[in-house]
Amino acid sequence: MQQDDEAPRGSSPPARSDTARNDTARRDEPPGWRADRGPRPLSTLLPKLTRPVFRRRSPAATHLMTDWPEIVGPVLAAQSMPQKLVGGTLTLGCAGPMAMELQYLAPQLIERVNVALGQRVVERLRLVQLRMPPPARKAPKPAPVALPQPVSTALDGIEDPELRAALARLGQGVYRRQGGGPKR
């Protein structure tokens, strides 16, 4: 027999009360925060935003990837590239012939990386062969621009050849931009 406080058989379950809805909404909010107390501090939102990103790549690995040329220097940075950092092992991609040199430099590289990160994160290197992009070409020097007559005359009156050359380069840059080049 059915009790008085039970729902009739075959009916849908009872609707959730407002307190049950509020309990689930409160679980998503940081502890100690309520909507009636005003805006939340940014520090309470950051962990929720950064957690998915840091699951994919740690802050240390991100720092390594962005600052690699400053950490190891331009010569080694042109020949190697950090790929991932997992469990104390830094995987470096490098051009084939460079792998042997990086093996010899491993203790120094590990030390440089750990100093840059501020803690002992890297314990060993793993080298993988990678096709490195060609070095970026330098922009060609711009063609010289004829200086106006008053400027040329003023430059001829300067006795120091180094100062005259420096002022001539400065004038070239100024009049190159005024002659239709991009202005800053």
C-alpha positions as CSV (number, residue, x, y, z in Angstrom):
1,M,0.0,0.0,0.0
2,Q,1.2,3.5,-0.8
3,Q,2.1,5.9,2.0
4,D,0.7,9.4,2.2
5,D,4.0,11.2,1.8
6,E,5.1,9.1,-1.3
7,A,4.6,10.2,-4.9
8,P,2.0,8.2,-6.8
9,R,3.5,5.3,-8.7
10,G,4.1,5.9,-12.4
11,S,4.5,9.7,-11.9
12,S,7.6,11.8,-12.6
13,P,10.0,12.4,-9.8
14,P,9.4,15.4,-7.6
15,A,10.8,18.7,-8.8
16,R,14.1,19.8,-7.1
17,S,13.6,22.4,-4.5
18,D,15.3,25.9,-4.8
19,T,17.7,25.0,-2.0
20,A,19.0,22.0,-4.0
21,R,19.5,24.3,-7.1
22,N,21.3,26.8,-4.9
23,D,23.6,24.1,-3.5
24,T,24.8,23.1,-6.9
25,A,25.3,26.7,-8.0
26,R,27.3,27.3,-4.8
27,R,29.6,24.4,-5.5
28,D,30.8,26.2,-8.7
29,E,31.5,29.5,-6.9
30,P,34.6,30.1,-4.9
31,P,34.3,29.5,-1.1
32,G,33.2,32.5,0.8
33,W,31.7,34.4,-2.2
34,R,28.1,35.3,-2.5
35,A,26.4,37.2,-5.3
36,D,25.0,39.8,-2.9
37,R,28.5,40.7,-1.7
38,G,29.6,42.3,-5.0
39,P,32.2,41.4,-7.7
40,R,34.6,38.5,-7.2
41,P,38.4,39.1,-6.9
42,L,40.3,38.1,-10.0
43,S,42.4,35.7,-8.0
44,T,39.3,33.5,-7.5
45,L,38.7,33.2,-11.2
46,L,42.3,32.5,-12.4
47,P,42.6,28.9,-11.3
48,K,39.4,28.0,-13.1
49,L,40.6,29.7,-16.3
50,T,44.3,28.4,-16.2
51,R,43.7,24.8,-15.2
52,P,42.7,23.6,-18.7
53,V,45.7,25.4,-20.3
54,F,48.2,24.1,-17.7
55,R,46.9,20.5,-18.2
56,R,48.1,20.7,-21.8
57,R,51.4,22.6,-21.2
58,S,53.1,23.5,-17.9
59,P,54.1,27.1,-17.1
60,A,57.7,26.0,-17.1
61,A,57.5,24.5,-20.6
62,T,55.7,27.6,-21.9
63,H,58.5,29.8,-20.4
64,L,61.1,27.6,-22.1
65,M,59.4,27.8,-25.5
66,T,59.0,31.6,-25.4
67,D,62.4,32.5,-24.0
68,W,64.6,29.8,-25.5
69,P,66.9,32.2,-27.4
70,E,67.6,34.2,-24.2
71,I,68.2,31.1,-22.2
72,V,70.7,29.2,-24.4
73,G,71.9,32.0,-26.7
74,P,71.2,32.8,-30.3
75,V,73.6,30.2,-31.8
76,L,72.1,27.2,-30.0
77,A,68.6,28.6,-30.3
78,A,69.0,28.6,-34.1
79,Q,69.9,24.9,-34.1
80,S,67.6,23.6,-31.4
81,M,64.0,24.0,-30.2
82,P,62.3,22.7,-27.0
83,Q,59.5,20.4,-27.8
84,K,58.1,19.3,-24.4
85,L,58.9,19.0,-20.7
86,V,57.6,16.0,-18.9
87,G,58.7,14.4,-15.7
88,G,62.1,16.2,-15.5
89,T,63.0,15.3,-19.1
90,L,63.3,18.1,-21.6
91,T,62.8,17.0,-25.2
92,L,64.8,19.1,-27.6
93,G,64.4,19.0,-31.3
94,C,67.6,19.7,-33.2
95,A,69.2,19.4,-36.6
96,G,70.9,16.1,-37.1
97,P,74.5,17.1,-36.9
98,M,73.8,19.3,-33.8
99,A,72.7,16.4,-31.6
100,M,76.2,15.3,-30.9
101,E,77.3,18.8,-29.8
102,L,74.1,19.1,-27.6
103,Q,75.0,15.8,-25.9
104,Y,78.3,17.2,-24.9
105,L,76.7,20.5,-23.7
106,A,73.9,18.7,-21.8
107,P,75.1,19.5,-18.3
108,Q,75.6,23.2,-19.1
109,L,72.2,23.3,-20.9
110,I,70.4,21.7,-18.0
111,E,72.0,24.2,-15.6
112,R,71.1,27.2,-17.8
113,V,67.5,26.0,-18.1
114,N,67.1,25.4,-14.4
115,V,68.6,28.8,-13.5
116,A,66.2,30.5,-15.9
117,L,63.2,28.6,-14.4
118,G,64.3,29.4,-10.9
119,Q,64.2,25.8,-9.7
120,R,65.5,22.3,-10.6
121,V,62.9,21.2,-13.1
122,V,65.0,19.6,-15.9
123,E,67.1,16.6,-14.9
124,R,67.9,15.1,-18.4
125,L,67.7,15.9,-22.1
126,R,66.2,13.8,-24.8
127,L,67.2,14.8,-28.3
128,V,65.0,14.2,-31.3
129,Q,65.9,15.0,-34.9
130,L,63.9,17.9,-36.3
131,R,64.0,19.9,-39.5
132,M,64.9,23.4,-38.4
133,P,63.5,26.4,-40.3
134,P,66.0,28.4,-42.3
135,P,67.4,31.5,-40.6
136,A,65.6,34.7,-41.3
137,R,67.1,36.8,-43.9
138,K,68.2,40.3,-43.0
139,A,66.4,43.1,-44.8
140,P,68.5,44.8,-47.5
141,K,70.0,48.2,-46.7
142,P,67.8,51.0,-48.0
143,A,69.1,53.0,-51.0
144,P,70.7,56.3,-50.0
145,V,68.6,59.4,-50.3
146,A,69.9,62.7,-51.6
147,L,70.1,65.2,-48.8
148,P,68.8,68.7,-49.4
149,Q,71.4,71.4,-50.2
150,P,71.3,73.2,-46.8
151,V,71.9,69.9,-44.9
152,S,74.8,68.9,-47.2
153,T,76.4,72.3,-46.8
154,A,76.0,72.1,-43.0
155,L,77.6,68.6,-43.0
156,D,80.6,69.8,-45.0
157,G,81.4,72.3,-42.3
158,I,81.9,69.5,-39.7
159,E,85.5,68.6,-39.3
160,D,85.2,65.3,-37.3
161,P,84.7,62.5,-40.0
162,E,82.9,60.1,-37.6
163,L,80.4,62.8,-36.5
164,R,79.9,63.9,-40.1
165,A,79.1,60.3,-41.1
166,A,76.8,59.7,-38.2
167,L,74.8,62.9,-38.9
168,A,74.7,62.0,-42.6
169,R,73.1,58.6,-41.7
170,L,70.6,60.4,-39.4
171,G,69.7,62.8,-42.2
172,Q,69.3,59.9,-44.6
173,G,66.9,58.2,-42.3
174,V,64.9,61.4,-41.7
175,Y,64.6,62.3,-45.4
176,R,63.9,58.7,-46.4
177,R,60.8,58.6,-44.3
178,Q,59.7,62.1,-45.5
179,G,60.1,61.0,-49.1
180,G,57.1,58.7,-49.1
181,G,58.4,56.0,-46.7
182,P,56.5,54.9,-43.7
183,K,56.4,57.5,-40.9
184,R,56.5,56.5,-37.3
